[in-house]
């Protein structure tokens, strides 16, 4: 018998095969499925079916983008925060001041400015705060947001204080498409931005980096034991999430033509967290369902009862937490898999 045939393969060869298998798995998982087109088809259909509701539609798309930024750190890295509005607010003020102070009204530049400012803040705060876990991290993120809001009020000559910054008027999109009072151009603008950002986030989630984040979420101790640079990976994803939230904030300021310190309110952080709970964290599309559900319910309940509309949201949230723990999308996917298993021979 040839001794070379019985000799075990070198460890390097085994690791190469393992890496190839993981890469093939990620490629298969990252392929677009037909069902993924449904949210985008619904968004385009809404443009034609509800032409008089495009202002609400545009705000919903912005909140979907905001929820997507939170899903990146909560659903995939397991980072629970109560201060995500800090990056939303920094993005909103970054885009606004670019117009009012520097006179640069090109809309895409405003998005880039908002993303850059929020990303810098995300990197600096993440580098420090992500050393803590649990309740300490929650309190620290909430405290940072409150401090930013109070700093904005302190430098009211620069930020406008609680009166805000009016006159955030952007130039026509691509120099050709002006904005109508019904919000049609803004809706398509927001939808295009959401599509581009979503594609980038999806690539991140289905990359080896994204799978490492899932490993950190599931067992941070094991990832540390494997030698994974856990802290820096969390800082990187926190920075990316902050940049996406900054883009959402910049869109908010541009579409509303003003911004106030209310963008830093705790209600903003709580609302986006509720949206993600309603839709389901860690599904990418959970924010689509949760944000749309929240915004439509808020609009309709506020019409019925302007003072007590939050009661309805709270009641729905209790029902989801108690009976649909993985969110609406998670339950839909579970039912779909169950039906598929039953129909197979």
PyMOL commands that set and color helices and strands:
alter all, ss='L'
color gray80, all
select helices_A, chain A and resi 3-6+11-30+34-49+51-74+85-100+107-129+134-154+156-159+161-163+184-205+208-218+220-225+230-256+261-264+266-279+286-304+309-323+327-343
alter helices_A, ss='H'
color red, helices_A
deselect
rebuild
show_as cartoon
